[in-house]
Amino acid sequence: MTVDPAAGRSRTRRNALRALGVSALALAVAPVVAAAWPRRSARPEEAEFDETYRGRRIRGSRTDTGQAAYLGARAPGVDTWGVTVDGRPLHLMRRADGTYLSMIDHYRSYPTALEATRAAVDELGMAQRLRVAAMVEGAVGHGLHA
């Protein structure tokens, strides 16, 4: 019985090319899967906060929009935050991935409402304050900085 050594090499090359193709496909798909995966913070988010941050009094409490019974308690975005900076309202928005952004710092998102509020205070600095929404024409329920 004779064994053709060329047949064994061709099968090895075919297996190597197949493995290389599968590896390339996995490398191409991995960033897409990672970007679509929901981000969760390492620690659970508190239901409220009340602290002084950089000389500003920040307060926040989670409020229910009334949609939780309809959508289920685990549905993202069913709860909102009532946040104030020095007693003036700051509007936070929840993104689809569960992170938050504010009307002051709306270019970055943060894993918790507290971190988004602190970033807004950082952006405001010491000289600026939030305006009351009724004083700003066209601003419906949003705390804007002046």
Stockholm file with secondary structure:
# STOCKHOLM 1.0

chainA/1-146         MTVDPAAGRSRTRRNALRALGVSALALAVAPVVAAAWPRRSARPEEAEFDETYRGRRIRGSRTDTGQAAYLGARAPGVDTWGVTVDGRPLHLMRRADGTYLSMIDHYRSYPTALEATRAAVDELGMAQRLRVAAMVEGAVGHGLHA
#=GR chainA/1-146 SS CCCCHHHHHHHHHHHHHHHHHHHHHHHHHHHHHHHHSCCCCSSCCCSEEEEEETTEEEEEEEEECSCHHHHCTTSTTSEEEEEEETTEEECEEECTTSCEEESSSCSSCBSSHHHHHHHHHHHHTTTCCEECGGGSTTCCSCCEEC
#=GC SS_cons         CCCCHHHHHHHHHHHHHHHHHHHHHHHHHHHHHHHHSCCCCSSCCCSEEEEEETTEEEEEEEEECSCHHHHCTTSTTSEEEEEEETTEEECEEECTTSCEEESSSCSSCBSSHHHHHHHHHHHHTTTCCEECGGGSTTCCSCCEEC
//
